[in-house]
Amino acid sequence: MSEMMKEASAQGAQVKKKRPKAKSLEMIGEQTKALFDSAAAAKERGEMVGWSASIFPQEIAETLGLVVLYPENHAAGIAARHQADPFLQECEGALGYSNDLCAYAKVNLAYASVLAGESAVELPDGGKMVRPDFLLLTNNICNQLTKWYENLARQLSIPVFFIDTCYNPWDYVTETRVRYVRAQIDQLISDLCALTGKKWDEERFRKIMEISQRNSYLWERANNLMDHKPAPLSGFELFNYMSCMVCNRGKESTTAILTQLNSEIEKHIADGTSTYPVKEEFRVSWDGIACWPYLRHNLHTLKEYGINMVASSYGKAWAIEYEDLDGMARAYCFASTNGDNATTMISRRLEALKRMDCDGTIYHVNRSCKVMDCQMMEVQRQLSKLAGVPFTTFDGDQADYRNYSEAQFETRIQGLVEVMRKNKEAKRNG
C-alpha cells in the first residue's frame, strides 16, 4: 500500500462514524406524516379539519374524531428549515401586517393567504397544512393568538371557538376559575358537535384522557431523566419530540414514541453513554422558546465549551395532568406562562435548576414573545439570586431569522462560561 493510501486510510479511521438515527426519531417522522396525510384524507372525504392553538384541550377534538393541525408547530418547522423568509416578506408587505407581530403568526397568516387564493407565495411543503374549517383557541399561552385567530377566521370565513383561561395571581387555580373554564369546555363540546355532526362519547373520552395522561407522564419522565450525570442526551434533542405533545397528546402513537424514547434514555444511563457529542463540562437550563432558525448555531456554540442544555421550562409546559373535565379546566388554566405570575414561574424554574444541578441559565429574549420576555427580566434576576447561578441573555426570535446575531450569541456564551468556570474553581477550592 502506498504511503498516500496509508495516510488516507488512517484519516478515514479517525473520522467519527455518524451516529445512527434513533428509532424514536424515525417514529416521530412517521407520526408527523400520518397527521398531515389524515388531514388531506379527511378533506377528500368532505370532513371538517381544524387548526388549533398549541395548548388547547385537544383531547376534546380527539374524542370527537376530528383531525386538527397546529399552526405554531408548522411555523416552527418552516423556520427550522430556513423557509420562512417569503412568508415574512408577504405578511409585512402585501398583507400589511406589522413587523412587531409574532413571527409564527406572520408565517401562518401568509400561508393562509395562499390557501385562500390571495397570495402567490410558493408553499415549500406543497400545502400539507390544509385549509381549515374551524379554529380552536385559548389564551393560556399568548394573548396575541386571540387577534391572530380572529384575523384567520375573518380571512377564511370560518368559526373560531375560544376558551378564556384567565391570569392566575396566585400559585394555584381558584375553584371559581375552574367553574368558569369548565362551562366554556361544556359549551365547546356542544358547539363542535353541532358544527361537525359528531357525537360526544363519554367512554371514548375517558380512554383518550388516560392516553393523554400516560403521555404526559412519559414526557415529563424523559425530561427528568436528564438529571443524570453526564446527561444521557444532548438536551436540544428533546425539542425534536415536542410535536408529540403539541399535536398528538391524546394518541397511542405518542405513547409508543415516548416509551421508545424513555427506553433509549435508560439504555444510555445503564451503559454510561450519551448522545451529547463531547465531554459535559457545564449543565445549563434554557429559558424560552427555541430559536429555530439558528438551532444548529446554538448547539455548535454550546458544544465548543462542553455546555449541555439539560433543562427547559418550555418543553414541559405540555405535560398536562388531570383526571376529569374539571381537572382539565384547572390544568389548562395552569399550563403556560400567560396565566402565571412571577412567583409561580420562579418556583417552577428553581426546582428544575436544583434537580438538574445547573451551572447557569440561558435566556432567549424572543422578539415574538414580548409579554413573556418582559416578565423574564425580573424572573432571571430573582432566580439567579435564589439558585446562586449566573445567567446570560441573547436577542433572537422563534421564527424570524432577522432578529438574531451569531456574534452576540457567541460573545454572551463566552461571558457565561467565564463565570461558570470561576464558580466551579471556587467550589473545588472550598
C-alpha positions in Angstrom: 0.0 0.0 0.0 1.4 3.4 -0.9 2.2 6.0 1.8 -0.6 8.2 0.4 -3.1 5.4 0.7 -2.0 4.6 4.2 -2.4 8.2 5.2 -5.9 8.3 3.7 -6.8 5.1 5.4 -5.6 6.4 8.8 -7.5 9.7 8.3 -10.6 7.7 7.5 -10.3 5.6 10.6 -10.1 8.8 12.7 -13.3 10.2 11.2 -16.1 9.6 13.7 -18.9 7.5 12.4 -22.2 9.3 12.2 -24.5 8.1 14.9 -27.4 6.2 13.6 -30.8 7.9 13.9 -32.7 6.8 17.0 -35.7 4.6 16.4 -37.9 7.1 18.4 -36.9 9.9 16.0 -37.9 7.7 13.0 -41.2 7.1 14.7 -41.7 10.9 15.1 -41.3 11.4 11.3 -43.8 8.7 10.6 -46.3 10.2 13.1 -46.0 13.7 11.6 -46.5 12.4 8.1 -49.6 10.4 9.3 -51.1 13.5 10.8 -50.8 15.6 7.6 -52.0 12.6 5.5 -55.0 12.1 7.7 -55.9 15.8 7.3 -55.7 15.5 3.5 -57.7 12.3 3.5 -60.4 13.9 5.8 -60.7 16.8 3.3 -61.1 14.4 0.4 -63.9 12.7 2.3 -65.6 16.0 2.9 -65.0 16.1 6.6 -64.1 19.2 8.6 -60.5 19.9 9.6 -59.4 22.3 12.3 -56.4 24.4 13.2 -55.6 24.8 16.9 -53.5 26.8 19.4 -50.8 24.7 20.9 -52.0 24.3 24.5 -55.7 23.8 23.7 -57.6 20.9 25.3 -57.0 18.8 22.2 -58.4 15.7 23.9 -61.9 17.0 23.1 -61.2 17.1 19.3 -59.5 13.7 19.6 -62.6 12.3 21.4 -64.8 13.6 18.6 -62.6 12.0 15.9 -61.7 15.4 14.4 -58.4 16.0 12.6 -56.7 19.1 13.9 -53.4 20.7 12.8 -51.2 23.2 14.7 -50.0 26.4 13.1 -47.4 27.1 15.7 -45.7 23.8 15.3 -46.0 24.1 11.5 -44.4 27.6 11.5 -41.6 26.3 13.7 -40.8 23.6 11.2 -40.8 26.1 8.3 -38.4 28.4 10.3 -36.1 25.5 11.3 -35.8 24.6 7.5 -35.0 28.2 6.7 -38.1 28.6 4.6 -39.8 31.5 6.5 -38.5 34.5 4.5 -41.1 34.5 1.7 -43.9 34.3 4.3 -42.4 37.0 6.5 -42.0 39.3 3.4 -45.5 38.7 2.2 -47.1 39.3 5.6 -45.2 42.5 6.2 -45.6 43.6 2.6 -48.7 42.7 0.6 -50.8 41.7 3.6 -49.8 44.9 5.5 -49.1 43.4 8.9 -46.6 45.0 11.4 -43.1 43.7 11.7 -43.7 43.6 15.5 -46.1 40.7 15.3 -45.2 37.2 16.4 -43.2 35.5 13.7 -45.3 32.3 14.0 -48.4 34.5 13.2 -46.7 36.2 10.3 -45.7 32.9 8.7 -49.1 31.4 9.2 -51.2 34.4 8.1 -49.2 34.5 4.9 -49.5 30.7 4.4 -53.3 31.0 5.0 -53.5 33.8 2.3 -52.1 31.3 -0.2 -54.8 28.7 0.8 -57.4 31.5 0.4 -56.2 32.2 -3.1 -55.0 35.7 -2.1 -51.2 35.2 -2.5 -48.9 33.5 -4.9 -46.1 32.6 -2.4 -44.9 29.1 -3.2 -45.6 26.6 -0.4 -42.4 24.7 0.3 -44.4 21.7 1.7 -46.9 21.5 -1.2 -49.8 22.8 1.1 -49.9 19.9 3.6 -51.3 22.4 6.1 -54.7 22.1 4.5 -57.3 24.9 4.7 -59.2 24.8 8.0 -62.9 24.7 8.5 -62.8 25.9 12.1 -60.3 27.2 14.7 -59.7 26.2 18.3 -58.2 28.9 20.5 -57.1 29.5 24.1 -55.2 32.5 25.6 -53.3 30.5 28.2 -50.1 30.7 26.2 -50.3 34.0 24.4 -52.8 36.9 24.0 -51.6 37.7 20.5 -53.1 34.3 19.5 -56.5 35.9 20.0 -56.1 38.5 17.4 -54.1 36.2 15.1 -57.0 33.7 15.1 -59.7 36.3 14.8 -57.9 37.5 11.6 -57.7 34.0 10.3 -61.4 33.5 11.0 -62.2 36.7 9.1 -59.8 35.9 6.2 -61.1 32.3 5.7 -64.7 32.9 6.8 -64.7 30.2 9.4 -65.8 30.0 13.0 -63.3 30.3 15.9 -64.0 28.5 19.3 -62.4 30.4 22.2 -61.6 29.4 25.7 -60.6 32.2 28.1 -58.3 30.8 30.8 -57.6 33.9 32.9 -54.5 35.1 34.6 -53.6 33.5 38.0 -52.5 36.0 40.6 -51.8 33.0 43.0 -49.8 29.8 42.6 -53.0 27.8 42.1 -56.2 28.0 40.2 -59.3 29.0 42.2 -62.5 27.0 42.1 -64.4 29.9 40.6 -61.9 29.9 37.7 -62.3 26.1 37.3 -66.1 26.5 37.0 -65.7 29.4 34.6 -63.4 27.4 32.2 -65.4 24.2 32.7 -68.6 26.0 31.5 -66.7 27.0 28.4 -65.5 23.5 27.8 -69.0 22.2 28.0 -70.1 24.8 25.5 -67.2 23.9 23.2 -68.3 20.3 23.1 -71.8 21.2 22.3 -70.8 23.7 19.6 -68.3 21.4 18.0 -70.9 18.6 17.8 -73.4 21.0 16.3 -70.9 22.2 13.7 -69.4 18.9 12.7 -72.2 16.4 13.2 -70.1 14.4 15.6 -71.4 12.9 18.9 -69.8 13.1 22.3 -68.8 9.7 23.7 -68.0 9.7 27.4 -66.4 6.3 27.3 -64.1 7.3 24.5 -63.2 10.5 26.3 -62.1 8.5 29.4 -59.9 6.4 27.1 -58.4 9.4 25.4 -57.9 11.1 28.8 -56.0 8.0 30.0 -53.8 8.0 26.9 -53.1 11.8 27.3 -52.2 11.3 31.0 -49.9 8.4 30.2 -48.2 10.5 27.5 -47.8 13.5 29.9 -46.1 11.2 32.4 -43.8 9.7 29.8 -42.8 13.1 28.5 -42.1 14.5 32.0 -40.1 11.4 32.9 -38.0 11.7 29.7 -37.2 15.3 30.7 -36.5 14.4 34.3 -34.0 11.7 33.3 -31.7 14.4 32.2 -30.8 14.8 35.9 -28.2 12.0 35.4 -24.5 13.0 35.0 -23.5 13.1 32.3 -26.9 13.7 30.8 -28.0 10.8 28.6 -29.0 13.1 25.7 -27.9 16.3 24.1 -30.7 18.5 25.6 -31.6 20.1 22.3 -32.7 16.7 21.0 -35.8 16.8 23.2 -37.1 19.7 21.1 -37.4 17.1 18.3 -40.1 15.3 20.3 -42.3 18.3 21.2 -44.6 17.7 18.2 -45.8 14.5 20.1 -47.1 16.6 22.9 -48.2 19.7 20.9 -50.0 17.8 18.1 -50.7 14.3 19.3 -51.0 14.3 23.0 -54.1 12.0 23.0 -52.8 9.4 20.6 -51.4 5.9 21.3 -48.7 6.6 18.6 -47.3 9.1 21.0 -47.3 6.6 23.8 -45.3 4.3 21.6 -42.8 7.0 20.7 -42.3 8.3 24.2 -42.0 4.7 25.6 -39.3 4.1 23.0 -37.6 7.4 23.9 -37.6 6.5 27.6 -36.1 3.1 26.8 -33.3 4.7 24.7 -32.5 7.1 27.5 -32.5 4.3 30.1 -30.0 2.3 27.9 -27.7 5.3 27.7 -27.8 5.7 31.5 -27.2 1.9 32.0 -24.3 1.9 29.5 -22.8 5.3 30.7 -23.2 6.8 27.3 -24.8 9.9 25.9 -25.8 11.4 22.6 -24.1 14.6 23.7 -21.0 14.5 21.4 -18.3 16.0 23.7 -17.5 15.9 27.4 -20.2 17.6 29.5 -18.3 20.4 31.3 -21.3 22.6 32.2 -25.0 22.0 32.6 -27.4 24.8 31.9 -31.2 25.5 31.6 -32.7 27.1 28.6 -35.5 29.6 29.2 -37.9 30.5 26.4 -38.8 29.0 23.0 -36.1 27.5 20.8 -34.5 29.8 18.3 -35.5 27.5 15.4 -33.7 29.2 12.5 -30.4 29.1 14.5 -30.7 25.9 16.5 -27.7 24.4 14.8 -25.6 27.5 15.6 -26.8 27.5 19.2 -25.9 23.8 19.6 -22.4 24.2 17.9 -21.5 27.2 20.0 -22.5 25.5 23.3 -20.7 22.3 22.3 -17.4 24.3 21.9 -17.5 24.8 25.7 -18.9 21.5 26.7 -22.3 23.1 27.6 -25.3 20.8 27.6 -28.8 22.2 27.9 -30.3 19.8 30.5 -33.5 21.7 31.5 -36.1 23.7 29.6 -39.2 25.5 31.0 -40.7 25.5 27.5 -41.0 21.8 26.6 -42.5 20.7 29.9 -45.5 23.1 29.5 -47.2 20.3 27.6 -47.2 17.8 30.4 -50.9 18.4 31.2 -52.2 16.4 34.2 -55.9 15.9 35.0 -58.5 13.3 35.9 -61.8 14.6 34.6 -63.3 17.7 32.9 -63.0 19.8 36.0 -59.4 18.7 36.2 -58.9 19.5 32.6 -60.2 23.1 33.2 -57.8 23.5 36.1 -54.8 22.0 34.2 -55.2 24.1 31.1 -55.5 27.2 33.2 -52.2 26.5 34.8 -50.3 25.1 31.8 -48.4 28.0 30.4 -46.7 31.4 31.1 -49.6 33.7 30.0 -51.6 32.7 33.1 -48.7 32.5 35.6 -47.5 35.2 37.9 -43.8 35.7 38.5 -43.7 33.8 41.8 -45.1 30.7 40.1 -42.6 31.0 37.2 -39.7 31.4 39.6 -40.7 28.4 41.8 -41.0 26.1 38.8 -37.6 27.1 37.4 -35.9 27.0 40.7 -37.0 23.4 41.2 -35.6 22.5 37.7 -32.3 24.3 38.3 -31.8 22.4 41.6 -32.9 19.0 40.3 -30.7 19.2 37.2 -27.8 20.7 39.1 -27.4 23.5 36.6 -24.4 25.7 36.5 -26.2 28.6 34.7 -29.2 29.7 32.7 -29.5 31.0 29.1 -32.5 33.3 28.4 -33.7 33.6 24.9 -35.1 37.2 24.7 -37.6 36.3 22.0 -38.8 39.3 19.9 -42.0 37.3 19.1 -42.9 36.8 22.8 -42.7 40.3 24.3 -45.1 39.8 27.3 -43.3 36.7 28.5 -39.8 38.1 28.0 -40.6 41.4 29.7 -41.5 39.4 32.8 -38.4 37.3 32.4 -36.2 40.3 33.2 -37.4 40.2 36.8 -37.6 36.4 36.9 -34.0 35.9 35.9 -32.8 38.5 38.5 -34.6 36.8 41.4 -33.9 33.3 40.2 -30.1 33.9 39.8 -30.1 35.1 43.4 -32.1 32.2 44.8 -30.3 29.5 42.8 -26.9 31.0 43.1 -26.1 30.5 39.4 -25.2 33.0 36.7 -27.3 33.8 33.6 -26.9 35.3 30.2 -29.4 36.6 27.7 -29.3 36.8 23.9 -31.6 38.5 21.4 -33.4 36.3 19.0 -36.7 35.1 17.6 -38.5 31.8 17.3 -39.0 32.0 13.6 -37.7 35.4 12.2 -34.1 34.9 11.3 -33.5 38.7 11.0 -33.6 39.2 14.8 -30.5 37.2 15.7 -26.8 37.8 15.8 -24.4 34.9 15.7 -21.6 37.1 17.1 -23.8 38.3 20.0 -24.7 34.7 20.9 -21.1 33.6 20.9 -20.0 36.6 23.0 -22.7 36.1 25.6 -21.9 32.4 25.9 -18.2 33.2 26.3 -19.1 35.5 29.2 -21.3 32.9 30.9 -18.6 30.3 30.6 -16.1 32.6 32.3 -18.4 33.0 35.3 -19.4 29.3 35.5 -15.8 28.2 35.3 -14.8 30.6 38.1 -17.7 29.3 40.2 -16.6 25.7 39.7 -13.0 26.5 40.6 -14.2 28.3 43.8 -16.2 25.2 44.8 -13.3 22.9 44.2 -11.1 25.2 46.3 -13.6 25.2 49.1 
